[in-house]
Amino acid sequence: MTQKDKMFQMVLDDPELQDVYGYSRKDYDEDVYEAINSSNPIVSAVAKIIVGLNGSDDPGEQKRVYQTIFKYLNDNLLV
């Protein structure tokens, strides 16, 4: 298991997030790269953030990832 996989699972294992967004462990039982294409928008968004940032502290990169995730969530949750 990679560091990204561990971070991905650690974020999604949060019981409050699971309760608020209505997902369970079975929704993210894959690695972070497979989860990018998850049918669950929250699981996919978390995977996209972790892969997209790749540990970067660059504000420009963070803004790009933010904009990508914002658009993705708007397109998939506000339909």
C-alpha positions as CSV (number, residue, x, y, z in Angstrom):
1,M,0.0,0.0,0.0
2,T,1.4,3.4,-1.0
3,Q,1.5,6.5,1.1
4,K,-1.2,8.0,-1.2
5,D,-3.4,4.9,-0.6
6,K,-2.9,5.2,3.1
7,M,-3.9,8.9,3.1
8,F,-6.9,8.2,0.9
9,Q,-8.2,5.5,3.2
10,M,-7.4,7.6,6.3
11,V,-9.5,10.5,5.0
12,L,-12.4,8.4,3.9
13,D,-12.4,6.3,7.1
14,D,-13.6,9.3,9.0
15,P,-17.0,8.3,10.5
16,E,-18.3,11.9,10.4
17,L,-17.6,12.2,6.7
18,Q,-19.2,8.8,6.1
19,D,-22.3,9.8,8.0
20,V,-22.6,13.2,6.3
21,Y,-22.0,12.0,2.7
22,G,-23.5,8.5,3.0
23,Y,-20.7,6.3,1.8
24,S,-19.2,3.2,3.3
25,R,-16.0,1.3,3.2
26,K,-17.2,-0.8,0.2
27,D,-17.4,2.5,-1.8
28,Y,-13.6,2.9,-1.6
29,D,-12.1,-0.5,-1.3
30,E,-9.7,0.2,-4.2
31,D,-6.4,2.1,-4.5
32,V,-6.4,5.8,-4.9
33,Y,-5.8,5.7,-8.7
34,E,-8.8,3.3,-9.3
35,A,-10.9,5.5,-7.0
36,I,-10.5,8.5,-9.3
37,N,-13.1,6.8,-11.5
38,S,-15.4,5.9,-8.6
39,S,-19.2,6.3,-9.1
40,N,-19.3,8.0,-5.7
41,P,-18.4,11.7,-6.3
42,I,-17.0,12.1,-2.7
43,V,-14.7,9.1,-3.1
44,S,-13.6,10.3,-6.5
45,A,-13.0,13.9,-5.3
46,V,-10.8,12.8,-2.4
47,A,-8.8,10.6,-4.7
48,K,-8.4,13.4,-7.2
49,I,-7.2,15.8,-4.5
50,I,-4.6,13.3,-3.2
51,V,-3.3,12.4,-6.7
52,G,-3.5,16.0,-8.0
53,L,-1.6,17.6,-5.2
54,N,1.0,14.9,-5.0
55,G,2.4,16.5,-1.8
56,S,2.9,19.9,-3.5
57,D,3.0,23.1,-1.5
58,D,2.8,25.3,-4.6
59,P,-0.1,27.7,-4.4
60,G,-0.6,27.6,-8.2
61,E,-0.9,23.8,-8.2
62,Q,-3.2,23.9,-5.2
63,K,-5.5,26.4,-6.9
64,R,-5.5,24.3,-10.1
65,V,-6.5,21.2,-8.1
66,Y,-9.2,23.2,-6.2
67,Q,-10.7,24.5,-9.4
68,T,-10.8,21.0,-10.9
69,I,-12.4,19.5,-7.8
70,F,-14.9,22.3,-7.4
71,K,-16.0,21.9,-11.0
72,Y,-16.2,18.1,-10.7
73,L,-18.3,18.3,-7.6
74,N,-20.6,20.9,-9.0
75,D,-21.1,18.8,-12.2
76,N,-21.7,15.6,-10.2
77,L,-23.6,16.6,-7.1
78,L,-25.7,19.6,-8.3
79,V,-27.2,17.8,-11.2
